[in-house]
Amino acid sequence: MRSLPISLWAFIICLTLAGCATSQPVLTNKWSTSVSQSPVFRQNHTGFALYDLAKQETVAEYQSDRYFTPASNTKLFTFYAGLCLLPDSVPALRYVTRGDSLLFWGTGDPSLLHPDMPSNKVIPFLKNGSKKLYFYPQNYVGERFGAGWSWSEYEEYYQAELSGLPLFGNVVRFSNKTVSPRLFRDSLQSATWREKFKISRSEYGNRFYSQGWPDKTFVEDIPYRVLPALLAQLLADTLKKPVALLPKLPAMGAFQTLYGLAADTLYRRMLQLSDNMLAEQILLMCAAQLDSSNAGFDSQKGIDYMKQKHLADLPDEPIWKDGSGLSRYNLFTPRSIVKLLQKIYEKMPQEQLFNTLAIGGKAGTIRSQYKTNEPFVFAKSGTLANNYSLSGYLRTKSNKILIFSFMNSNFTRSSGEIRREVERILTEIREQY
């Protein structure tokens, strides 16, 4: 056989080195093999990364450099943004006084009059003062929905509209006995009767329709259409005093900030119950913190800042489009989520952090899984149709703390089967690592 020319050998060597440079190192062990050879994951896309905090090294991975739809794992990015940008007590309101008038505007704080949140200082502050009230509603400059949301789901409780000053969680709560806010109590009309009960809303207005009516007790939340005049009306009805709209903020120097709930209260509910409305508004509060001149804020400003200032060292650039994970435009890799969880771990004491997340067998979206005498999984789940992710911290029987990210996309099996297989593998790691 004739020898190959030196130039051809050089070309082959360059190709080999280039391939080595771009391929992800593969850590093959029984856990990465359990993932890669699982018959449950056979037809879907799966990514996995496992990191030992004490050793500060990745100990198992499978396709951890691939991008997946994260669903509510996106809330981990929002959580980290809050830890980086928000104080311990969240800014609830900004205001300035001018003579006999109080001019005020929102910061994105979602807790004001929220039906499931503790009361804060805003209502007493506005109600008990003697000044005339003027509300400026135009500081939020984004759209009513996030990028990539399904606009046909405008009447679903999990897709409340975004706003600078949310009131009542931006939903109307209907039950057998009450309608809250009470301003909507006469807005419900009967539609064609159907056997399956449902309350609907017109897309661009606040007309609500009931189809049938159940005999048993029920509570249903339907987002209302956020309009400036409606917000002023809701405030006036609550405060029992006039609230006028302010079309433009006057030139001003310093403004004041009224602080509200402990940020931990919002984070815990957002992460344990996977509350989309809180997640979106926390991200907006982060953006508002950057808006020191009151020029206006939206979610993208907060995302861009976080990516540039706090997330530039992730292994793979996050494709991050909203605060909650409702958007299918979001794309993250398992190894980047693991790196994010390392950053979060450095920001908050361990036990406080673990009690803020969903706790296996005990609290939140994974309370019916990972049932043991001592909880060992502290994580955030993420579910959209055909997508399921779980990322967080795992405490082994030998008391080691591991960080993991398990991401599954494009499956046609039931999500329950995927969840159970994730649980099986993580439980095996807990027992054997």
C-alpha positions in Angstrom: 0.0 0.0 0.0 1.3 3.4 -0.9 2.0 5.9 1.9 -0.5 8.7 2.2 0.9 12.2 1.4 2.0 14.2 4.4 -0.6 16.9 3.6 -3.4 14.3 3.7 -2.2 12.9 7.1 -2.2 16.5 8.4 -5.8 17.0 7.2 -7.0 13.8 8.9 -5.2 14.8 12.2 -6.9 18.3 12.1 -10.3 16.7 11.6 -9.7 14.4 14.5 -8.6 17.2 16.8 -11.5 19.4 15.8 -14.0 16.6 16.5 -12.4 16.1 20.0 -12.6 19.9 20.7 -16.3 20.2 19.9 -17.6 16.9 21.5 -18.8 17.0 25.1 -16.7 14.7 27.4 -18.8 11.7 28.4 -18.8 10.5 32.0 -20.0 6.9 31.7 -21.1 5.2 34.9 -24.1 3.3 36.1 -26.3 6.4 36.5 -25.6 7.9 33.1 -26.2 4.4 31.8 -29.4 4.1 33.7 -30.6 7.2 31.9 -29.3 6.5 28.4 -30.6 2.9 28.4 -33.9 3.5 30.1 -36.7 1.9 28.0 -39.1 4.7 29.3 -36.9 7.4 27.8 -36.2 5.4 24.5 -38.3 7.5 22.2 -38.0 11.0 23.7 -35.1 13.4 24.2 -33.5 13.2 27.6 -30.7 15.2 29.2 -29.1 14.6 32.7 -26.4 16.1 34.8 -25.3 15.2 38.3 -22.8 17.3 40.3 -21.1 16.6 43.6 -20.9 19.8 45.7 -18.2 18.5 48.0 -16.0 17.3 45.2 -16.9 20.2 43.0 -17.1 18.0 39.9 -19.7 16.5 37.6 -20.1 12.8 38.4 -22.6 11.7 35.7 -24.1 13.2 32.6 -26.0 12.3 29.5 -26.6 14.8 26.7 -26.2 17.5 29.3 -25.1 20.0 26.6 -28.3 19.6 24.6 -31.1 22.2 24.8 -34.5 21.3 26.2 -37.8 23.0 26.9 -37.6 23.7 30.6 -41.2 24.6 31.4 -41.3 25.8 35.0 -37.6 25.1 35.6 -37.5 28.6 34.2 -38.6 29.8 37.6 -35.2 28.9 39.0 -33.7 31.6 36.8 -36.4 34.0 38.0 -35.6 33.0 41.6 -31.9 33.7 41.1 -32.7 37.1 39.5 -34.7 37.9 42.7 -31.8 36.9 44.9 -29.4 39.1 42.9 -31.6 42.2 42.5 -34.3 42.4 45.1 -33.9 43.3 48.8 -35.2 41.1 51.7 -38.5 43.1 51.7 -39.8 43.6 48.2 -40.5 47.2 46.9 -44.3 47.4 46.9 -44.9 51.0 45.6 -43.1 54.1 44.4 -44.5 57.5 45.2 -43.9 61.2 45.4 -45.8 64.0 47.1 -46.8 67.3 45.4 -48.6 69.7 47.6 -51.9 68.1 48.5 -51.4 65.2 46.1 -49.8 61.8 46.3 -48.6 60.4 43.0 -47.9 56.7 43.0 -47.1 53.8 40.6 -46.4 50.1 40.8 -43.2 48.1 41.0 -44.6 44.8 39.7 -45.2 43.6 43.3 -47.9 40.8 42.9 -49.1 40.7 46.5 -51.4 43.7 46.7 -54.9 42.4 47.6 -53.9 38.9 46.4 -56.5 36.4 47.7 -53.8 33.9 48.8 -51.1 36.2 50.1 -50.7 38.1 53.4 -51.7 41.8 53.4 -49.0 44.4 53.0 -48.6 48.0 53.9 -49.9 49.6 50.7 -53.6 49.7 51.4 -53.2 51.3 54.9 -50.7 53.8 53.4 -53.0 54.9 50.6 -56.2 54.7 52.7 -55.2 56.6 55.8 -53.4 59.5 54.2 -55.2 62.8 53.6 -53.7 63.6 50.2 -55.5 63.2 46.9 -54.5 60.0 45.1 -53.1 59.9 41.5 -52.2 56.6 40.0 -49.7 56.4 37.1 -50.3 53.1 35.2 -47.9 53.4 32.3 -44.6 52.4 33.8 -45.0 48.8 32.6 -44.2 49.0 28.9 -44.4 45.3 27.9 -47.2 43.2 26.4 -50.1 41.7 28.5 -48.7 38.2 27.8 -45.1 36.9 27.6 -43.3 36.0 24.4 -44.4 32.5 23.2 -47.4 32.2 25.4 -50.6 30.6 24.1 -52.9 33.5 23.6 -55.9 31.1 23.4 -55.4 30.4 27.1 -56.2 34.0 28.2 -59.0 32.8 30.5 -56.9 30.1 32.3 -56.0 30.8 35.9 -52.3 30.1 35.3 -52.0 32.8 32.6 -52.9 36.1 34.4 -51.9 39.2 32.5 -48.7 41.1 33.3 -48.9 44.5 34.8 -47.0 47.1 36.8 -49.5 47.1 39.7 -51.3 43.8 40.0 -54.5 43.8 42.1 -56.2 40.7 43.5 -53.7 38.6 41.7 -55.1 39.9 38.4 -57.9 37.3 38.7 -61.5 37.2 39.6 -62.3 34.5 42.1 -65.8 32.9 41.7 -67.2 30.6 44.3 -70.7 29.5 45.4 -71.1 32.4 47.7 -68.9 35.3 46.6 -67.3 37.0 43.7 -64.0 38.9 44.4 -63.2 41.6 43.7 -66.8 42.6 44.4 -66.7 45.1 41.5 -67.2 42.0 39.2 -70.2 40.6 41.1 -72.7 41.7 38.5 -70.5 40.8 35.5 -71.4 37.1 35.4 -74.0 36.0 32.9 -75.5 32.7 32.0 -74.6 31.1 28.7 -75.8 28.0 27.0 -76.1 25.3 29.6 -73.6 22.4 29.3 -73.2 19.4 31.4 -69.6 20.3 32.3 -69.4 23.4 34.4 -67.1 26.2 33.2 -66.8 29.9 33.6 -65.5 31.8 30.5 -64.5 35.3 29.7 -64.6 37.5 26.6 -61.1 37.9 25.3 -60.8 41.7 25.2 -63.3 42.6 27.9 -64.5 41.7 31.4 -67.7 39.9 30.6 -67.9 36.5 32.2 -70.2 33.6 31.3 -71.2 30.5 33.3 -72.1 27.3 31.6 -74.2 25.3 34.0 -73.7 25.6 37.8 -72.4 22.9 40.1 -74.3 21.8 43.2 -71.1 21.2 45.2 -68.7 23.8 46.5 -66.3 25.3 44.0 -63.7 28.0 43.7 -62.5 29.1 40.3 -60.1 31.9 39.3 -60.4 33.6 35.9 -57.9 36.3 34.8 -59.5 39.7 34.2 -58.5 42.0 31.4 -56.1 44.6 32.9 -57.1 48.1 31.9 -55.8 51.4 33.6 -59.3 52.7 34.3 -60.3 49.4 35.9 -57.3 49.4 38.2 -58.1 52.9 39.4 -61.7 51.8 39.9 -60.7 48.7 41.9 -58.4 50.8 44.1 -61.1 53.4 44.7 -63.6 50.7 45.6 -61.2 49.2 48.1 -60.0 52.4 49.6 -63.4 54.1 49.7 -61.8 57.3 48.2 -61.3 58.6 44.7 -58.3 57.5 42.7 -57.5 59.5 39.5 -55.4 58.4 36.6 -52.2 60.2 35.9 -51.4 60.2 32.2 -47.7 61.2 32.7 -45.3 61.5 35.5 -44.0 65.1 36.1 -40.4 65.8 36.1 -39.1 64.9 39.5 -36.0 64.3 41.6 -36.0 61.6 44.1 -39.0 59.4 44.7 -39.8 57.2 47.7 -40.3 53.5 48.0 -42.8 51.7 50.2 -41.5 48.2 51.1 -43.9 45.2 51.5 -43.7 41.5 52.1 -40.5 39.5 52.8 -39.2 38.3 49.5 -39.0 34.7 50.9 -42.8 34.6 51.1 -43.0 35.2 47.3 -40.2 32.8 46.4 -41.6 29.9 48.5 -45.1 30.1 47.0 -43.6 30.6 43.5 -41.3 27.6 43.7 -43.4 25.1 45.7 -46.8 25.7 44.0 -45.2 26.7 40.7 -47.2 29.9 40.6 -46.8 31.5 37.2 -48.3 34.9 38.1 -45.8 35.3 41.0 -42.9 34.3 38.8 -43.7 36.8 36.1 -44.2 39.6 38.5 -41.0 38.8 40.4 -39.1 39.1 37.2 -40.9 42.4 36.6 -39.9 43.6 40.0 -36.3 42.8 39.1 -36.6 44.9 35.9 -38.2 47.7 37.9 -35.2 47.8 40.2 -33.1 48.6 37.2 -35.5 51.4 36.1 -34.2 54.1 38.5 -35.5 56.9 36.2 -39.0 55.5 35.8 -38.6 55.4 32.1 -40.5 52.1 32.0 -39.7 48.4 32.4 -40.5 45.0 31.0 -39.4 41.4 31.5 -36.8 41.5 28.7 -34.8 44.3 30.5 -34.5 42.1 33.5 -33.5 39.1 31.5 -30.9 40.9 29.4 -29.3 42.4 32.6 -29.1 39.0 34.3 -27.6 37.3 31.3 -24.9 39.9 30.9 -24.1 40.5 34.6 -24.8 37.3 36.4 -25.2 34.4 33.9 -22.4 35.0 31.4 -20.4 32.1 32.9 -23.0 29.4 32.3 -21.7 26.6 30.1 -24.4 27.3 27.4 -26.2 30.6 26.7 -29.7 30.4 28.2 -32.5 31.1 25.7 -34.7 32.8 28.3 -37.9 34.6 27.3 -40.3 34.8 30.3 -40.4 34.4 34.1 -42.6 31.4 34.6 -41.8 28.9 31.8 -45.1 29.2 30.0 -43.2 30.2 26.9 -42.0 27.4 24.6 -39.3 29.8 23.4 -37.3 29.0 26.5 -34.4 26.6 26.0 -31.8 25.6 28.6 -29.3 22.8 29.0 -29.0 20.5 32.0 -25.4 21.5 32.7 -26.3 25.2 32.7 -29.2 24.6 35.2 -26.7 22.7 37.4 -24.4 25.7 37.3 -27.3 28.0 38.1 -28.2 25.8 41.1 -24.6 26.1 42.3 -25.0 29.9 42.2 -28.3 29.8 44.0 -26.7 27.5 46.7 -24.0 30.2 47.3 -26.7 32.9 47.8 -28.9 31.3 50.4 -28.2 29.1 53.5 -28.8 25.4 52.7 -31.8 24.7 55.0 -33.5 27.9 54.1 -33.0 27.1 50.4 -34.3 23.6 50.7 -37.4 24.8 52.6 -38.1 27.3 49.8 -38.1 24.6 47.1 -40.7 21.8 46.5 -39.8 19.0 49.0 -40.2 15.4 48.0 -43.0 13.7 50.0 -43.7 16.8 51.9 -44.5 20.1 50.1 -45.2 21.5 46.7 -45.4 19.8 43.3 -43.5 16.7 44.3 -45.2 16.1 47.7 -46.7 12.8 46.4 -43.3 11.5 45.3 -40.0 10.6 46.9 -41.7 9.6 50.1 -39.3 8.7 52.9 -39.0 9.4 56.6 -36.4 12.1 55.8 -36.9 14.2 52.7 -34.1 13.8 50.2 -35.2 15.7 47.1 -35.5 19.5 47.1 -36.3 20.7 43.6 -38.3 22.5 41.0 -40.4 20.6 38.6 -41.5 21.8 35.1 -44.3 20.4 33.1 -45.7 21.3 29.7 -47.4 19.0 27.2 -44.8 16.4 26.1 -42.1 18.0 28.4 -41.1 17.2 32.0 -38.0 18.5 33.9 -36.9 18.2 37.5 -33.8 20.1 38.8 -32.6 20.7 42.3 -30.7 19.1 45.2 -30.4 15.5 46.4 -29.3 14.4 49.8 -27.9 10.9 49.7 -28.0 8.3 52.5 -24.3 9.1 53.1 -25.4 12.7 53.7 -23.7 14.0 50.5 -25.4 16.9 48.7 -25.7 16.5 44.9 -27.1 18.9 42.3 -29.0 17.4 39.5 -31.0 18.4 36.4 -33.2 15.9 34.6 -34.8 17.2 31.4 -37.2 15.3 29.1 -38.8 16.6 25.9 -40.9 15.3 23.1 -42.3 12.2 24.8 -45.6 10.6 23.9 -45.9 8.5 27.0 -47.9 9.8 29.9 -46.1 12.4 32.0 -46.7 10.1 35.0 -44.5 7.4 33.5 -41.7 9.9 32.9 -42.0 11.2 36.5 -41.9 7.7 37.9 -38.7 6.8 35.9 -37.0 10.0 37.0 -38.0 9.1 40.6 -36.6 5.6 40.3 -33.2 6.8 39.0 -32.9 9.6 41.6 -33.9 7.2 44.4 -31.2 4.7 43.2 -28.6 7.5 43.4 -29.7 8.4 46.8 -29.3 4.8 48.0 -26.0 4.0 46.4 -23.9 7.2 46.0 
